[in-house]
Amino acid sequence: MILFHRDTCDFCGACVGVCPVDAIYLGKADLKVDHETCINCDFCVDVCPSRSLSQDSPRPRKGSRTVPKEAR
Amino acid sequence: MMRESYDVVVVGGGPGGCQAARTAAEGGVSVLVVEKDPDIGSPVRCAEGVSTRSLQEFYEPDPSFCRQFINEFHLVAPNGTHVEVAGVGEGYILDRKIFDRRVAEDAVRAGAQIVTNTNAIGARRVGDRVAVRLESRGEVLARVMVGADGTESRAGRWLGLRTFCPLHDMETAAQYLVAGIDTPPNRMEMHFGSSVAPGGYFWIFPKGNGVANVGLGISGDHGAAHTAFFYLDQMLERHWPNASILGRTMGGVPCTGGVKEIVGDNVMLVGDAAHQANPLTGGGITNAMKAGRIAGRVVAEAIRSGDCTRRGLRAYHDEWEDVLGRAHRRFHRLKEGAFSLSDDALNSLAETINRLPPGERSLSTILARALVARPKLLVELARLVF
């Protein structure tokens, strides 16, 4: 599951841009991940310049990410 | 007071959105701009560089928003070899807080209305209109919604356009506003290398008075190993360990060849929302304004003619393709080639170029030499240059 760390987030929205399933809501100084929609591809974790998103389960093996075709 | 309905609702009050709003308003239609943040122009998520030529399509350089004149451009190889690039023209490092506000003021003068502190959180088609949902302010109706909501754009997705940016094309960027550095004030620098900024570059954009935007972008692909700030702190430590950091910003720059569909029924996308920044450099200010100007003109015509479907708005797509769209896809392919060069290749390229007479060290020559082993990319380059 993706975890959000509010204290370091700058609300820049890079994570929203790479989310292939539109599971991230960005508000005014607010961010929420919809865990129902999220596919745990971890793209948002990789792209976050301040590491304000993290994944609490082990990283999936490369190639096993269940993401839509255009995301690869 | 906000009305219940407008001809055009623009989501996002940056230079792209405000230029679209201004042009649409000048075309005689009613326009509302909704901006999430309480201040137009703030926070700045930008290195603030523009070329004089592009700026002049919209504004004469003005000391109120032009912080620093630039007429020298250096590319720096991984081993530190500088190449002074010839024939790149001149530019400015802007003060975006002031510049963005100026574009917004001119949109309002043209007749557009702007509301700040208002976050658009959804949109749905209602008959031949769009209802744009605003956080804690209900819905506002529009004939056309212009999504100019940046990297974090969701406006297109709400109405069925695919604006997702592949991870390797998203540059994840970090920047400090640094004071007390000795960089020449009129010189822009871009540094390359796998330990400098993998899949991107490190930049020094001076703002005068010993101050500069110092930052870098790395490809999202490389973000899992280290963050952009990790690389930036490393560069700062190496170059100016005693400099003061006056500001810090971060963000993502979508560097694809462009969103495929920037137009749909009742919707258009402008700027970073449409991936319109130059994919090779990441520069997007004036591109967004050029797109905004076309979009504003087309939407005003569409509303007057009563056809706000994809077909009625299609002229925006076609004109963008002519102005920059096709070039963008070429830049994108060149980016893939240029950023795949090894550090050794970049170092020897810098030495080769420096053996040429200074006047011949143009950007196209450098790229041509860089891509000499990639004939297909040379063709792309030739089509861009000629």
Interface residues (C-beta under 8 A of the other chain):
Chain A: D10 C12 G13 A14 C15 V16 G17 V18 C19 P20 D22 Y25 L26 G27 K28 D42 F43 V45 D46 V47 C48 P49 S50 R51 E70 A71 R72
Chain B: K36 D37 P38 P43 R45 N117 N119 I121 E135 G150 T151 E152 S153 R154 R157 R162 T163 F164 C165 P166 L167 M170 T172 A173 A174 G220 D221 G223 A224 T227 A228 F229 T249 M250 G251 G252 P254
